[in-house]
Amino acid sequence: MIFAYDFMQNAFVASGIVALVAGAVGFFLVLRGQTFAGHALSHVGFAGATGAVLIGLPPLAGLTGFTLLAGIGIGLLGDRLSGRDVAIGMVLSLSLGFGLLFVHFYTAFAAQATAVLFGNVLAVGPDTLRTLAALGAVCLAGLAAISRPLIFASLQPEIAEAKGVSLRLITVLFLVVVAIAVAESSQIVGVLLVFTLMVGPAAAAQRLTNGVWSGVALAVALALVDAWGGLTLAFYTDWPTSFWITALSGAVYFAALMKPRS
């Protein structure tokens, strides 16, 4: 029985928390066309996680701290980052390079580094669960607090700015929320596969529905299907959980592409 094991119970709770956050935040990330920024934050988080271990801190603390700082930085740069895919790509490469350098200096962290890169939801313990729940609550509360101006600024930025909405402030606050969501998602699927839960379900939801709140609800539901379905398949096949979550996310997205846009 899959729920006869404590580690599977923890894994389902953890993946449920992360899927809830990733689905909701990911919907707005896709809506605003900032998926590449989310990917950049995940790579910066890898450098933060490995650097934290090097100085004796928990990987999640470094990952969260670095992604928060990077999110604020990207938000403050604002439109100056628009279209600079090469520059952002270099940031991704440098972040990953620094992470590998930190692993080189602390070789005992090699196994943990693999978990940071690809996730290890089956190793989640009670302490990590409490941390994920706290981060998830902060993330969703922050998203709810800025939801109205965020929707306005995402759908009609020129009119929102004319009405007095600070687009830069909204961008900074939203990317702070994204940074927390990235840090959480990395615990399940790793920094290299963070698109799996943050972008796949959201992109599929936007193909299947036109409403904002119905889209958010569908993105969350699809993320939960991916996460819990991946865990179930991993348990019965003994294949990596991250693979199954990624495979399900891809399958759902490509199935959604079959639906013609209305």
N, C-alpha and C positions, 0 to 999 in steps of 0.2 A: 504494500500500500504506500503510495507516494507521500502521504502526510504522516506516516509512522515515524519519520525521521525528523529530529529537531532542526537539522541544517536545511532540510527542504521547506519546513514551515517558515524559517527565517528568510529563506530565499524568495518564497512567494510574497511574503510581506514586504521585503525590501524592493523587489521588482515592481510590486503594485504601487508603492509610494513613488518610485522613480518614474514609472509609466504615467502616472497621474500628472506629475509635474512636467515631464518631457512632452507629453501630448498637448497640454495647455499652452506652455511656453513656445513649443515648436510651431504651433499654428500661427502665432503672431510673427515668429521668426521667418517663416515662409511667406506670410502675407506681406511683410516689409522688404522681402528680397535680401535678407541679411544672413542667409545660410552660410556663406563663406566666412563671415565674421564669427559665427558659432564654431565653425571648424577651426579657425585660428585660435580661439579661446581654449579649445581642447588640447591643442599642441603646447600652448603656453603652460597649461595645467600639468602636462607631463614633466616639463622642466621644474615646475614648482614642487611636484610630488617627490621627484628624485633629489632635488636640492634639500628639501625638508628632512628626508631620511639621512642625508649626509651630515646634517648638523644635529641629528637626534630627535627630530619632531615627527609626528604621525604623517604619513603620505597625504591623507585627506586634508589635513590642515594646510600643507603647502600648496596642494592642488587648488583648494578653495581660495586661498589668499592670492595666489598669482592670477587666477582667472578673474577675480574681482578687480584687481589693479589693472589688468589688461582690458577688461570691459569698460572701466571708467576712462582709460586712455583712448580707446577706439571711439567711444562716444564723444569725448571732448574734441577729437580731431574732426569729427563730423563729416561734412561733404568733401573734405580734402582727401578722404580715403576712397571716394567714389571712383570706380573704374581702375583703381590701382591694384589689379590682381597680381601683378608681378611683385610689387612691394609686399603685399600681404603674404604671398607665397614664400618670399624670402624670410619673413618673420616666422612662418611655420617651420621652415627648414632649420633656421637658427635655434628655435626653441627645442626642436627634436634633437639637434646636435648637442646643445647644452645638457639635455637630459641624459644622452648617451655618455657625455663626459663625466657627469656626476656618478653614473653607474660604474664607469671605469675606475673612479677613485674609491668607490665603495662596492667592491665586487660581491659582497655578501648580500647586496640588495638585488642581485640579478633576477632571482625568482619573483620577488615583489614587483620588479620593473615589468615583467611579463604580465602580471595581474593588472598593473596600471594601464598598460598598452591595450590589453584585450579583455579586461574585466575578469572577475571571479566571484560571481554572486553566491556560489555555494560556500564561500568562506565567510560570509557575513555573520557576525555574532550580535548578541544583544546590545552591546555598546554602540556598534556601528548602526544598528537599527534605530536607536534613540537619536543618534546624530542625524541620520537621514530624515527621520520624522521631523526633527526641529528645523533642518534646512528646508525641507519641503513646505512646512507651515510658513516660514519666512518668505519663501519664494512665491507661494500662491497668494499670501497676503499682500505682498508688494505688487504682484500682477493685478490683483483686484483693485488696489488703490489707484493705479494709473490706467485702468482699463478704458475709461471713457475718453480721456485725451489721447491715449495710445491708438484707439480705433480711429478717432478723428484724424490724427496726424498720419496714420498709415494709409487711409483711404483718400483723404483730401488734404494733403500737406499744405498747399498754397492757401486754401481757405482757412485752415486751422491756424496758420501763422498770422493771417490777417485778423483773426479773431483774438489774437493775443496768446496763443499757445506757443510755448518755447519748444521748438522742435529739437534743439540741442539737449535741453534738459530732459525731455521725454526719451530721447535716444540714450542718454547716459543712464537714466533710471532703468530703462528696459534692458540694456546690456548688463547692468548689475544683476538683474533677475536672471538673464540668460546665463551669466557666469555661474550662478549658484546651481542652475539646472544642469549645466554642463558638468560641474563637479559631481553632482549626484549621479547623472547618467553614466559617468566614467566608472563608477563603482560597479555597474552592472555589465556594461558592454566594452569598457575601456575607452581611452582617449582616441584611439584610431577608428573606432566604430561608433562614435557618438552620434553620427548622422542617423544611425539605425533607428533609434527611438525618438530623436528630436525632429527629424526631417521626414522620414518615410511615412509614418502615420499621418502627419500634418499635410503633406503633399497629396496623399491619397484622399484625405478628407476634403480638401479644397477642390478635387476633381468630382467628388460625389455630392457635394452640397454647396449652395451659394450663400447661405446665411452664416453670420459670424459666430453666434453662440451655438447654433446647431453644428457648425464646423468644429468648434472647440470640443464639444461633447463627443463628436464622432472621432476626432483625433485622439482623444483620451481613451475611448473604447477600443480603437484599433491598436493603440500602444499597449493596452492591457492584454489584448489578444496575442500580440507579438511576444510580450514578455512571459506571460503565463503559458502560452502554447510552446514557446521555446524551452522553458523549464521542463514541461511535461515530456516533450520529445527527447530532450537531453537525458532525462531520467531513464527512459525506456530504451534508448539506443546507445547510451554511453558516448555520444558525440558531444563536442563542446557546446555549452549553452549559448555562447555568443554567436556561434555559427547558426544555430537554429533560429535565434531571435532575428539575426540579419536576413536569413533566408525567408522567414515569414514576412518580414517587413518588405522585402523586395517583391515577394509574390503578391502581397496585398496592393502595393503601389502599381505594379504592372497590370494587375487585374483592373484597378481603377482607371488606368489609361484606356481601357477598352470602352469605357462609357463616353459617348460623345458629349462635348460641352454644350450646355443649354444656352 
